[in-house]
Amino acid sequence: MSKATRSIARAWFRPSFAVLGAAILLCLGIAMSLYEDRLLVSQEIDDITVQANILSASVEAALVFDDKATTQEYVTGLSRNPQIETVGAYDGSGTLVAHYERLTAAAVPRHVQIRQAGLKNNRITIITPVMQGGSRVGFVYLRAYTESLARRLLRYGGIMLLAVMAALLLSVLGLAQKTLTEINLELQERASALSDANRMLQVEMHEREKAEAALRQSQKMEAIGQLSGGIAHDFNNLLMIVGGNLQLLRKRLAQGHIDVQRYLDAANEALTRASTVTQRILAFSRRQPLSPKPVNLSRLVEEMSDLIGHSVGEHIHIAAQLNSEWQVQCDKNQMENVVLNLAINARDAMANGGVLSIATNDIRLDGEYDELDAVMSGDYVQLRVNDTGAGMSEDVLKKAVDPFFTTKPAGQGTGLGLSMAFGFVRQSNGQMKIESEVGRGTTITILMPRHDSEQTQTGA
């Protein structure tokens, strides 16, 4: 490009104008997205209001004649709409007569009063009076789920993207119109490349939108239930700890023994850990720091022996070979949960009884380790949990540590146990491997590095 051409370009092209134009167009795109979102929310409120009016007309006679069974049938009929979480029908005094609640929904209020429909916490609430001959004979209450603002605005991301691209195109045209023919041809080539990239981007966006739509359709009513189910799974484990220790305490007292302090301490510790269960969910996502301390895995398993025995039941024989003497650096509470989860999974795999083997060993690796790949040389503590249960097929084994994957019936498993154990072990610089064969049981091997300070003291 000659000096004269560059002078012309600098004289006619002002980047500040292009930035201003991009900002204006981007603001317009955002405004359009918010306007479309408001229309969408308004439409959803109108739809729920129509359903509330239909229910109001349907239960009018049932409320007048105090027919609670018929009222309940009309209320339960709205469960076919997956968007509706909670339905309630009330008499003229605002007292609840019939209701329907999904498992993950908040409880329906016992009393209501007329108020304007609104949106709060991604929930639409509608309260409509039931009228007969100009007199109010009751109310109907509907609460429905709607997508979050971020998810709704994501649908209109294309508008903002097009606004930015239009601003870029505006700046390119502003430059192209004031340059020589040679520069104009070069810009046309760049515009052609940009157009190709834009078409590819639009194709990818279209495919992603289709995938997201399918995912939302299949998971929008399951995601909250699965997550809360995972938390409930952890709380259930802690409750089993409390219940097991209380049962052991009761047996000891019945036998006339008074050395029950350790059972009280274990139950109290479980209650304390229950208050931090949500932090353990964050630990799996690797955003919540753990509290690592030197831990002897043999002593940890030995202290849990009564609890493990109570958790798996008398129909399962427990064989323990606790030979490890070294310590590892990890969060003790998390490691206890790992051992308990593995024991409970083994119990579920041995419905008709079997043998649960738990072993710890100190090993020193000078080369590759056959059990696990990509393990560096050094000192390790090996924890092995083996069962003689049903085992897993290769397809199931490949997905065993995926979050929310489970082969158990609905309501009996969340698929978070192994995934959280795997995440904790990796976060603690350890390795975990699962070996299984259908009909021959499952073996889970965990390698944890020996605590460094201990190696220094022994000269290892």
JODA-V710518 format. One line per field, one symbol per residue. phi: phi as a letter, one per 40 degrees, with the letter a starting at -180 (. if undefined). psi: psi as a letter, one per 30 degrees, with the letter a starting at -180 (. if undefined). A space follows every 10 residues. Layout:
phi: ???
psi: ???
//
This chain:
phi: .ccccccccc ccbbdccccc cccccccccc cccccccccc cccccccccc cccccccccd cccccfcccc dcccccdccc cccccbbabb cccgccbaaa bcdccccccc bbbcaccaba fgbcbbbbcb bafgbcbibb bbbbcbccdc cccccbcccc cccccccccc cccdcccbbc cccccccccc cccccccccc cccccccccc ccccccccbc cbdccccccc cccccccccc cccccccccc cccccgcbcb cccccccccc cccccbcccc cccccgbbcc bcacbccccc ccccdccccc ccgccbcbbb bbbcbcbbba cccccccccc ccccccdccb cbgibbbbbb acbbbbacbc cbcfbccicb bbbbbbbbcc gbccccccbc bcdgcabccd gbabgbcccc ccccccccgb bbbbbaadgb gbbbbbbbcc cdccccccgc
psi: kleeeeeeee efkjeeeeee eeeeeeeeee eeeeeeeeee eeeeeeeeee eeeeeeeege eeeeghieee eeeeefffff jffkekkkkl afggkkeklk klegllkkkf kllklkklkk hgkkkkjklj kjhfkkfalk kkklklllee eefffgfeee eeeeeeeeee eeeeeefgll eeeeeeeeee eeeeeeeeee eeeeeeeeee eeeeeeefff ffeeeeeeee eeeeeeeeee eeeeeeeeee eeeffgkgig eeeeeeeeee eefefgeffe eeeeggfjkl iklkkjeeee eefgeeeeee eflffkkkjk iifkfllljl jeeeeeeeee eeeeeeeffi eglakjkkkk kkkkkfbkke eklhkllakl kkkkjklhaf lkleeeefge gkkgkkgllk ffkfgfeeee eeeeeefgga kkkkklkkfg akkkkkkkkk keeeeeefg.
//
